[in-house]
Each structure stands twice: as C-alpha cells, then as structure tokens.
Amino acid sequence: MAGASYAGYAVVVQRMMHAGVPRAAAMGSVFGAGGALLMPVLLATGAPLLATAADTTVAVYVALVPMFLGYLLFGIGLARIPASTATTITLAEPAVATLLAVLVVGERPGLLGWVGLGLIGAVLVLLSAAPSPSDPRMLSAPRAPAGSRSRRSRGPAPRSAA
C-alpha cells in the first residue's frame, strides 16, 4: 500500500514541478496536506506516543530520520528522473520492505508471497531493459504498417498545371 501512495505522490509532485512550482514547495505542500489529514488520527490515537520519554524519542527519531530525510531525498530524486521511473522505483518499495522483513526480522512469507516478489522482480528487470522514450532508437521515423503503400510505391507525384 505504501508503494502505491509513494507513486501517487511522485506523480503529483512531478506535475507541480513541471508547472513551475519549486521542488521544496511542491514536496512541502503535498506531504504537508497528507500530514494535516492525519492529524485527527494522531489526536484520537496518539496519546501513547507521548506517554514516556522513550516513546517520544522513538517518535521524534522516526519523524526526522526515515521520514524527513527519506522524503527529502525522494524529492531531490523526483526533480532528476522521469515520472515513469519514479513510479516504477516507488512501486518496488513493498518488495524491498518484504525482503528486509525476511533478512532483518526473520519473517517467512508463504509461497504466494515469494511468487509475488518474483513477479515484481521480473517486471522491474523488464522495465529497466526496455528502451526509454528518449532513447535514440525510439526517435527514428515510424515505419509504415505492413501492407500499406508508401509514397514511392504509388508512382510519381502529380504535376501541377503551370
């Protein structure tokens, strides 16, 4: 789920940047709006977050290091790569999170989980091997469909009556 939301953020932020909004303003407005929408959830369920100094310290760490630093780097990257690449990369996030859960926490996904990870990996390999729209091979003149006649095969161009 998180990967899909990152992909949505990537598209919105890149559209804003292409419209002339500076990167920091685009990132701040999109993630600020998301944070504002989550404030009622924090007010309703966030009391344990402030219950002890250790809980508050963990919350501050999570807010500053993985969230702030991660999104800062995410925004810098969005300014430098195409939206399609950003979307592809962010959709890989659940697979990376699953692999980290296996390696770090010791979780064991079932067969369907491993099949899903394999499919995500295969798609990422295919996408990385596919030519990009800016590839010179993609910029060549389009070929006429099979069975159609080009201008040359129709004979000489009609002459004008001059």
N, C-alpha and C positions, 0 to 999 in steps of 0.2 A: 504494500500500500504506500509506503513512504516513497518508493521509487517513482510511482505514478505521480505523486504530489510534487516531487522534485522536477519531473519532466514538465508538469504544468507550470511551475514557477519559471523554469528555463524559458519556455515559450513566451510567457507574459513579459518577463524581464527583457528578453531579447527584442521583442516587438517595441517595448518602450524605448530601448536604447536606439533602435533603428529609426524611431520617430524623433530622435534628438534629445531624449531625456538622459542626463548623465548617469553613468553606471551606479554610483553611490545612491543617487536619488531614486533610481528605479528599484534597486535592491531594498533600500530602506522603506519605500512605500509598499512594496509587495509583502515583504516579511513583517513590516510593522502592522499592516492590515490583518495579516494572519495572526499575529500576536494579540492584537486588540480583540479579535473574535474569540480567542482562547481565554481571555480574562475572566468571563463568567465561570468557566470550568475551574480556573485557579481559585476563585473566591469560594466556590462550592466545595471543592475537594482538597484545597491546598494547605489546610491547617497543619497536617503532619510535616510539611516542608519546613515549617518554622518552629517545630516542636523542640528541637535540640540544636545546639551549635554544630554538631557533626552533620545533621540533616541539612542545615542551611549551607554549610561549607560545600557539601556534595552538590547541592542545587546551584550554587554560585559557580562551582567548577564546571558543571555540565553546561550552564548557560554561556560561560566565557570560552572555554577551550573547544569542545566539539561543536557547539552550536555557532557561536560568534565567529571563531576562527574558520570553521568549516564553511560557513556561508560567505564569509569574506573572500576566501579562496575560490569558492563556487562562482561568485560574482565576477572576480577577475578573469576566471576561465571563460565565462559566458561572453565576455567582451572580446575574446580572442578566437573563438571557434564558432562554426555554423550551428544553427539551432538543431539541425538533424543530428549532428554529432553529440551535442549536449544531451538531447533526449535519449539517444542510444546509451550514452555513458550512465545517465541517471537511472535508466531502467535496469542497469546491471547491479544497482545497489542492493536489492533484496538477495541476489545470488551471493554477492560478497559478504553480506551480513550472515547468510546461512553458513557459508564456508568458515567465517570467523567463529560462529557459534560451535561448529564442529571442532575446529582446531583449538579454540581457547576454552570453551565451556565444557566441551565433551558431549554435546548433543549428538543424537544419532537419527537423522532423517530416515523415513521409510523409503521404499522402492520408488513410489511416486515422486517424492522429494528429489531423489537422485536423478530421475528421468527429467524432471523439470529443470534442474541445474544443468544437465547435459544439453537440453534444448536451448536454454538461454546461452550457453557457451557456444553452441553451433551457430546460432543466429548472429552472435557477436563476431564470430570469425567470418561468416558470410558478409556481414555489413562492412567489416574492415577491409575485406578483399574487393568489394565492389568499387567500381570507379566512381569518383565524386563528380558532381555536375561541373566543377571547374577543371576536370581532367581534360587535357587537350584532345584525347580520343573522343570525348563526348561532344566537343565543339565542332567537329567536322560536319560538312554539309549532309543533310539527311538523304538517304537513298530512296529512290522511287520504289513503291511496293512491287512485289513480284507480279508479272502480268501486265503492268502498266507500260505505256509507251512514253519515252522521253521526247523532248522537242526535236532532237536529232533524228529520231526514227520516223518522224512524221513528214520528212521531206523539207525542202527549203521554205523559208518564211515567205509569206505572200508579199509581192511588191506593191508599193503604193503607186497610185496613178498620179504622176507628177508631170 
